[in-house]
Amino acid sequence: LHDRAPQLRISEDRLAVTGDKGYCMVRATHSVCRGIWYWEASIEEMPEGSATRLGWAQEYANLQAPLGYDKFGYSWRSRKGTRFHDCRGKHYSSGYGEGDTLGFLVVLPEESDISYIPQTYKDRPLVKFKSHLYYEEKDRVSESLKNLHILHGSKLMFFKNGEYQGEAFIDIYAGSYHPAISIHKSATVSVNFGPNFKFPPSEKKFNYRGFWEKAEEAICEQTLADLLYLTENEDLPW
């Protein structure tokens, strides 16, 4: 957990988050755009009046809003079990609360005309901020909204304490999705990306990968993207 609204408090091990006042969100460092992936979240504390919306978010989902506020996120709310996308809530399941462990599974079929090699950052300016170097990246929210399209066959499925709750969303927008948590007031949520899940779904039925595998895969994919860029631009002066 790293990409977050500043008012959220992250634990030292980066695997738990505590809210503060109004809804805001945190995203995991890695994202997936194809395949079947699973992760878990446990509600460690949920004081009276607090709430959560958990699920999946693309990079341009608003961090200062509940997950599911815009077209870039899909969520499952603790109160009444409502599912949210693009500010619209619909009944999905019973609610959940302190002590519950939720499972989140995404199915993202491959598109034949899409390159899944990530963008390289080698051609972007470096910016120094507080003794760290960052690659400059521009927000392209409007452009991304215009380019959204349905990924047919895609699904989001949720689990509560190991019990399958059914398909929450079908035919979601194509894109790269991060595990995401949004919190209202002072609830605390911990995450488990694997490999030792508390309530692992049936691998035979769902044929998923634990989200922990994405870290190594992302390193390999980014290395390939950088190698391709350097090979294609080897004649440029450095």
Backbone torsions as a table, in degrees:
resi	resn	phi	psi	omega
1	LEU	NA	119.9	-175.0
2	HIS	-146.2	-49.3	-176.9
3	ASP	-77.2	103.4	-166.8
4	ARG	-148.3	163.6	167.1
5	ALA	-69.6	137.7	-172.1
6	PRO	-64.2	-22.7	-178.1
7	GLN	-78.0	-12.4	176.2
8	LEU	-75.9	145.0	-179.7
9	ARG	-107.1	122.5	-178.4
10	ILE	-101.6	138.6	178.5
11	SER	-69.2	163.5	-177.4
12	GLU	-62.6	-31.9	179.5
13	ASP	-84.7	2.2	177.5
14	ARG	63.2	24.7	-177.7
15	LEU	-121.9	12.0	176.4
16	ALA	-148.4	151.1	-177.8
17	VAL	-140.2	141.6	177.8
18	THR	-120.6	135.6	-177.0
19	GLY	-83.7	176.3	179.0
20	ASP	-156.8	115.9	177.1
21	LYS	63.4	-126.2	-172.1
22	GLY	-74.3	170.2	-179.4
23	TYR	-58.8	133.2	168.6
24	CYS	-155.1	171.6	-163.0
25	MET	-133.5	155.9	171.9
26	VAL	-131.8	143.9	177.4
27	ARG	-116.7	150.4	173.0
28	ALA	-70.6	160.5	-176.0
29	THR	-68.5	-32.0	-175.6
30	HIS	-108.5	160.2	-179.7
31	SER	-139.5	163.8	180.0
32	VAL	-129.5	145.2	-179.8
33	CYS	-126.6	-1.9	176.2
34	ARG	-156.9	154.1	179.3
35	GLY	100.0	-173.9	179.9
36	ILE	-120.2	120.5	-171.5
37	TRP	-132.6	152.6	-175.9
38	TYR	-141.0	142.3	172.1
39	TRP	-148.1	165.2	-178.3
40	GLU	-125.2	153.0	173.0
41	ALA	-135.1	139.1	178.2
42	SER	-116.7	136.2	177.8
43	ILE	-84.8	101.4	-176.7
44	GLU	-77.3	-43.1	178.4
45	GLU	-143.4	137.6	175.8
46	MET	-142.8	81.9	179.2
47	PRO	-59.9	160.0	-180.0
48	GLU	-56.9	132.6	179.9
49	GLY	92.2	-11.1	178.8
50	SER	-90.2	165.5	-178.4
51	ALA	-158.8	164.4	177.3
52	THR	-137.7	155.0	168.0
53	ARG	-133.1	117.9	-173.5
54	LEU	-120.4	152.5	178.3
55	GLY	162.5	-126.5	-173.6
56	TRP	-133.3	142.6	-178.7
57	ALA	-142.0	141.9	169.5
58	GLN	-81.1	172.8	-171.8
59	GLU	-65.6	-23.6	-177.5
60	TYR	-98.6	9.7	172.7
61	ALA	-62.6	137.3	-173.8
62	ASN	-68.7	119.5	-179.6
63	LEU	-71.5	-22.7	-179.0
64	GLN	-97.9	40.7	-179.3
65	ALA	-157.7	164.1	175.6
66	PRO	-68.7	146.0	175.4
67	LEU	-59.6	132.4	-174.7
68	GLY	96.0	3.2	178.7
69	TYR	-69.1	-33.5	-176.4
70	ASP	-124.8	-171.3	-177.5
71	LYS	-75.5	-8.4	-175.3
72	PHE	-94.9	6.4	-177.5
73	GLY	-145.5	154.6	178.3
74	TYR	-134.9	130.6	-173.4
75	SER	-139.7	166.1	177.2
76	TRP	-126.2	117.1	-173.9
77	ARG	-89.9	144.4	178.9
78	SER	-65.5	-41.8	179.7
79	ARG	-74.4	119.3	175.2
80	LYS	65.2	3.5	177.2
81	GLY	66.5	25.7	-177.0
82	THR	-71.8	142.1	173.5
83	ARG	-101.2	143.4	-175.0
84	PHE	-129.7	140.6	169.6
85	HIS	-156.4	134.0	178.3
86	ASP	53.7	43.7	176.9
87	CYS	70.2	4.4	-178.5
88	ARG	-107.0	125.7	178.3
89	GLY	-104.2	138.5	177.6
90	LYS	-136.1	147.9	179.9
91	HIS	-62.7	137.7	-179.8
92	TYR	-131.0	-51.9	-174.9
93	SER	-155.0	-174.7	170.0
94	SER	-71.5	163.4	-179.6
95	GLY	-75.2	-178.7	176.8
96	TYR	-140.4	166.1	-176.5
97	GLY	-158.4	-162.1	-176.1
98	GLU	-55.5	132.4	-179.4
99	GLY	94.2	-14.1	179.8
100	ASP	-82.9	147.3	173.4
101	THR	-115.1	125.3	-177.4
102	LEU	-107.1	141.1	176.1
103	GLY	-112.4	143.3	-175.8
104	PHE	-130.2	117.4	-177.7
105	LEU	-121.4	131.9	179.4
106	VAL	-119.9	138.8	175.5
107	VAL	-117.0	116.3	-177.5
108	LEU	-126.6	97.2	178.1
109	PRO	-63.4	152.0	177.2
110	GLU	-75.0	144.6	173.3
111	GLU	-102.9	130.6	-172.7
112	SER	-68.1	-26.2	-175.1
113	ASP	-101.4	18.2	-177.3
114	ILE	-115.0	136.5	172.2
115	SER	-88.0	127.9	-177.8
116	TYR	-98.2	6.9	174.5
117	ILE	-73.8	127.0	-177.8
118	PRO	-67.2	164.4	177.0
119	GLN	-69.4	144.5	173.3
120	THR	-86.2	155.0	178.2
121	TYR	-108.4	3.3	-173.4
122	LYS	-66.2	-21.4	-178.3
123	ASP	-96.7	9.4	-176.1
124	ARG	-105.2	149.5	180.0
125	PRO	-64.8	145.7	174.6
126	LEU	-92.8	136.1	179.7
127	VAL	-121.3	128.2	177.9
128	LYS	-92.7	127.8	-180.0
129	PHE	-144.6	118.7	179.5
130	LYS	51.9	52.0	175.7
131	SER	67.6	12.3	176.5
132	HIS	-121.8	151.5	177.0
133	LEU	-103.9	133.7	-179.8
134	TYR	-128.6	144.8	170.9
135	TYR	-79.6	133.7	179.0
136	GLU	-70.1	136.8	178.5
137	GLU	-141.5	131.2	-178.0
138	LYS	-92.9	144.1	173.7
139	ASP	-72.0	133.0	177.7
140	ARG	-127.5	50.7	-175.8
141	VAL	-63.8	-49.9	-178.1
142	SER	-61.4	-43.3	179.3
143	GLU	-63.9	-41.9	180.0
144	SER	-65.4	-38.0	177.6
145	LEU	-61.5	-42.2	-179.8
146	LYS	-66.0	-30.3	-175.2
147	ASN	-91.5	-0.5	179.7
148	LEU	-62.0	136.2	175.1
149	HIS	-146.2	154.3	-176.8
150	ILE	-71.6	136.0	173.1
151	LEU	-99.5	100.0	-175.6
152	HIS	-66.0	135.5	-177.9
153	GLY	91.5	-6.7	178.9
154	SER	-76.6	152.2	-177.6
155	LYS	-150.3	151.9	167.3
156	LEU	-122.0	128.2	-179.8
157	MET	-128.4	139.4	-176.1
158	PHE	-120.4	154.6	-179.1
159	PHE	-131.9	146.5	176.6
160	LYS	-125.9	113.1	-178.2
161	ASN	50.8	41.6	177.3
162	GLY	86.8	-8.2	-179.7
163	GLU	-93.1	124.8	-179.4
164	TYR	-67.6	126.7	-177.4
165	GLN	-96.5	-3.7	-179.8
166	GLY	99.6	177.5	-179.8
167	GLU	-76.3	119.9	-179.4
168	ALA	-84.3	-40.8	-179.6
169	PHE	-140.2	140.8	177.6
170	ILE	-125.7	141.8	180.0
171	ASP	56.5	62.9	177.9
172	ILE	-81.1	173.7	178.0
173	TYR	-68.6	141.0	173.4
174	ALA	-65.6	149.2	179.9
175	GLY	157.5	-174.7	-179.9
176	SER	-106.6	122.0	-170.2
177	TYR	-111.6	130.8	175.2
178	HIS	-99.2	143.0	163.7
179	PRO	-57.4	138.2	-174.5
180	ALA	-143.7	148.6	-179.1
181	ILE	-133.2	129.8	170.7
182	SER	-123.2	141.5	-171.9
183	ILE	-131.4	137.7	173.0
184	HIS	-108.2	121.9	-176.6
185	LYS	67.4	-146.2	-162.2
186	SER	-103.6	35.8	173.9
187	ALA	-70.6	154.9	176.3
188	THR	-122.9	131.1	-178.4
189	VAL	-127.2	132.8	174.1
190	SER	-109.0	155.6	-178.6
191	VAL	-119.3	154.8	176.1
192	ASN	-137.6	109.6	-179.7
193	PHE	-93.3	1.8	178.5
194	GLY	103.1	-178.9	5.5
195	PRO	-82.4	-12.2	-175.6
196	ASN	-96.3	85.9	-179.8
197	PHE	-79.1	149.6	178.4
198	LYS	-71.7	-40.8	179.8
199	PHE	-132.1	73.8	-178.5
200	PRO	-68.0	132.2	175.1
201	PRO	-66.3	166.8	178.1
202	SER	-66.4	117.2	179.0
203	GLU	-65.7	-32.2	179.4
204	LYS	-66.0	-38.0	-177.2
205	LYS	-79.7	-41.0	-171.9
206	PHE	-107.7	-19.9	176.1
207	ASN	50.1	50.5	-174.4
208	TYR	-98.8	170.6	171.0
209	ARG	-117.5	141.0	175.0
210	GLY	-69.3	144.1	-173.8
211	PHE	-64.3	-20.0	179.3
212	TRP	-60.4	-26.9	-179.7
213	GLU	-68.3	-20.0	-175.2
214	LYS	-68.2	-28.0	-177.3
215	ALA	-60.5	-50.2	179.5
216	GLU	-67.6	-40.8	179.2
217	GLU	-61.3	-39.9	-179.5
218	ALA	-64.3	-38.1	177.8
219	ILE	-62.3	-44.6	-180.0
220	CYS	-64.1	-43.5	-179.1
221	GLU	-65.7	-41.5	-179.2
222	GLN	-68.6	-37.5	176.6
223	THR	-62.1	-42.3	177.7
224	LEU	-62.4	-43.4	179.4
225	ALA	-60.9	-42.6	-180.0
226	ASP	-68.3	-39.0	178.0
227	LEU	-63.5	-42.1	178.2
228	LEU	-62.9	-41.6	179.4
229	TYR	-64.0	-46.3	-178.4
230	LEU	-66.0	-35.2	178.2
231	THR	-68.1	-43.1	-179.1
232	GLU	-70.4	-22.1	-176.5
233	ASN	-120.0	30.8	-175.1
234	GLU	-68.1	-19.5	-179.7
235	ASP	-87.1	-5.2	180.0
236	LEU	-74.7	144.0	176.2
237	PRO	-72.4	136.0	-178.7
238	TRP	-110.3	NA	NA
